[in-house]
Amino acid sequence: MNYTPAELEAWDKEYVWHPFTQMKEYNQEKPLIIERGKGSYLYDIEGNAYLDGYSSLWINVHGHNHPDLTAALVEQAQKIAHSTLLGAANVPSILLAKKLVEITPAGLTRVFYSDSGSTSVEIALKMAYQYWKLKDVKRYARKNTFISLSEAYHGDTIGSVSVGGMETFHRIFRPLLFERIQTPTPYTYRMRDDGDEETCKNDCLSALESLLQAHHEEVAGLIIEPLVQGAAGMITAPKGFLAGVRNLCTKYNVLMIADEVAVGFGRTGTLFACEQENVVPDFLCVAKGLTGGYLPLAATLTNDEVYQAFLGDSAELKTFFHGHTYTGNQLACAAALKNIELIEKNRLIESLGDKIAMLESRLQAFRELPHVGDVRQCGMMVGIELVKDKTTKEMFPLHLAVEHSVILQARKLGAIIRPLGPVIVLMPILSMSEAELKRLLDITYESIQTVTHSAFAACSI
Ligand SMILES: *Cc1c(COP(=O)(O)O)cnc(C)c1O
């Protein structure tokens, strides 16, 4: 099919509805149309190169167009692309499940596949709920709700939105959602002017304990993003918070769901975030980085205790009645297997130490900028929170669209990044070189400096 860049632009605006995008504004701007990628770079249809500073929405691990990943896909496609997992098996999904059990925290022994982070969360919620009913339907009759954090984001399907707490995204859907119990997010920057993480952690854990004391008989599970609440704006948890949550879940007989959709596969500096506090959740949800950013695939892992509760004769109806058409897709599983093989072969996790330290030292300069209120980092995940006024922590007025201007400026300078509310997010591809990381930081610094300077001037008029 022949087309010109101008035609593609016109057709994009005519036919495509983009996710999380105000189409009225989008249609007034020149769209970014990516044609190809190589390593840490994305190339648009006009041949412009951009550093991929958001790992193509937090998924890419080894860079774009990686020859080994491509070869693994070709090899699998030459055998078969897809056959169903409903009552049947396929080769790559078996090998991948075995591998996932080996590399995730000990005790997680079963893998249930799906296609996205949202579905991996839905599955954990439904399994946790059904588990209690199977275990003792009378005794646990009231275990019908979940606890999640106030700023939680766990996906966009109705169940995952029910446990979400992001007002902007979720408010409109409230009448459709099931009840959840909200416990405070330890957001030190916004909660404590003295920046005391330890106190923030203790306050949040006490609040959670009070909720559990009052409601544990109604709570089937607690869901949490370990170490970093991503979509909420890269809110990094104080050290020990995750382990504290695990202890409370055990103490009050509530299943713990770790949503590692964003933080899994190396982003926090370890393969899984739970490792950093020696936490073993009852459910582990993985998706984004699982295939190295190649194909949609997700997995919900759980332990033997949960798995065993679902066993029985068909007629007992203990079966987990859930499955998606593409569950266990061979191409996606083959990509995931190759992704994990490359992580191990290239000693990717070990290689992150120097990059993380470099990021940390270079991020210091951002703190000095007049409109940077907070800089948060956990491994290779960075959030830079912009404020109009550093003393009062007041934000820029929404209509100035400061964050959007920052990313447009960065795009002009050759890097693609995305904001989350007032937070500029850096989520570099894990295989990025130190030189590329430095360039990404330079572009981001310059963009924030230029844009916030003129935005502040506009405020004072
Ligand atoms: C992205 C994300 C999800 C949802 O994943 P999708 O693949 O977009 O459905 C769920 N949880 C967390 C923590 C995420 O970052």
PDBQT file of the ligand as one rigid body, heavy atoms in Angstrom, charges set to zero:
ROOT
HETATM    1  C1  LIG A 501       0.035  -0.465  33.219  1.00  0.00    +0.000 C 
HETATM    2  C2  LIG A 501      -0.411  -1.009  34.507  1.00  0.00    +0.000 A 
HETATM    3  C3  LIG A 501      -1.521  -1.858  34.588  1.00  0.00    +0.000 A 
HETATM    4  C4  LIG A 501      -2.407  -2.154  33.418  1.00  0.00    +0.000 C 
HETATM    5  O1  LIG A 501      -1.743  -2.835  32.413  1.00  0.00    +0.000 OA
HETATM    6  P1  LIG A 501      -2.376  -2.877  30.928  1.00  0.00    +0.000 P 
HETATM    7  O2  LIG A 501      -1.497  -3.824  30.198  1.00  0.00    +0.000 OA
HETATM    8  O3  LIG A 501      -2.304  -1.466  30.414  1.00  0.00    +0.000 OA
HETATM    9  O4  LIG A 501      -3.768  -3.331  31.074  1.00  0.00    +0.000 OA
HETATM   10  C5  LIG A 501      -1.834  -2.413  35.816  1.00  0.00    +0.000 A 
HETATM   11  N1  LIG A 501      -1.090  -2.146  36.903  1.00  0.00    +0.000 NA
HETATM   12  C6  LIG A 501      -0.033  -1.319  36.870  1.00  0.00    +0.000 A 
HETATM   13  C7  LIG A 501       0.749  -1.090  38.112  1.00  0.00    +0.000 C 
HETATM   14  C8  LIG A 501       0.334  -0.704  35.678  1.00  0.00    +0.000 A 
HETATM   15  O5  LIG A 501       1.369   0.129  35.643  1.00  0.00    +0.000 OA
ENDROOT
TORSDOF 0
